């Protein structure tokens, strides 16, 4: 079996558009930076957004497409946090 440096099950795709992430109250949490089949990386928009996305938190969010404003809603769990960004998995 060949070993590679990438142990991820899903390839990450970097988004070039500013797809927004909103919580169930419409509060802007940030923008999607990368997405894969298992989750996404969110660049948080504020300190309050960072606090709302605490590690281990499960929540429902909406992703809003920047041009058409179409949205898709999904359940996520925050799996890691760093300054100004969080990693979430789809649940």
N, C-alpha and C positions, 0 to 999 in steps of 0.2 A: 504494500500500500504506500502510495506517495504522500509525503507530508508537505503541506504548504504553510505559509505564515498566516493565512486567513482561515480561522476556525469557524467562521460564521456559517450558519445554515442557509441564510438568505443574503444575496448580494445587496449592498446599499446603493441607492440611487440618489444623487444630489439633485435637488430641485432648483431651477433657475428662477421660478416665479415666487412671489411672496404669498404662499398659501397660509392663511391665518388659522390659529387654533383658538377656539372659544370654549369656555366652560358652559355648563348648563344654564347659567344666568346671563350669558352673552358677554361676560368679561373676557377681554383679550388676554390670553396667556402668552402668546408669542407667535413665531412663524416656524413652519416646518423647514428644516434644513436638509435632512436626509430621511429617506423612507425605505423600508424593505418589507418583505412578506411577513415579518414577525413583529415589527414595531417602527418607531421613528425617533429622530432626534429633533428636539424643539429648542430653538433659541428663545429664551424668555424675554418678554417685553418690559418687565419692571421687577422691582424687588418684591412687590406684592404677588406678582405672578409666580415668581420663584418660590415664595412661601406656600402658595396654594398647591404647588406641585411637589410636595414632600415625598421622599422615598417611601415606598410601600403603599401609597395612596392609590385607591381604585376610584375611577370616576368616568363619567360620560362626557366626551368632548365632541365638538363639531369642527370640521376642517372646511374652511371657506375658500373657494377658488377665487383668485384675485380679479379676473376679468369679468366673469359672468355672475359672480357672487353665489354660485351654486354651492350647496353644502352637503356633506356626508357626516353622519353621526356614528360614533363608535365608542366602545368601552375600552379603557386603557388601564394599565397599572404602571406607576412610576417605578423604574428599576434602579436608576442611578441619577444622582444630581451632581452638577459641577457649577461653578460660578457662571451665571448667564445661560446655562443650557441644562436640559434634562433628557434622559433616555427613557422611553416608555415601550411597553410591549402591548400588543393587542390581546384582549381577553374576551 
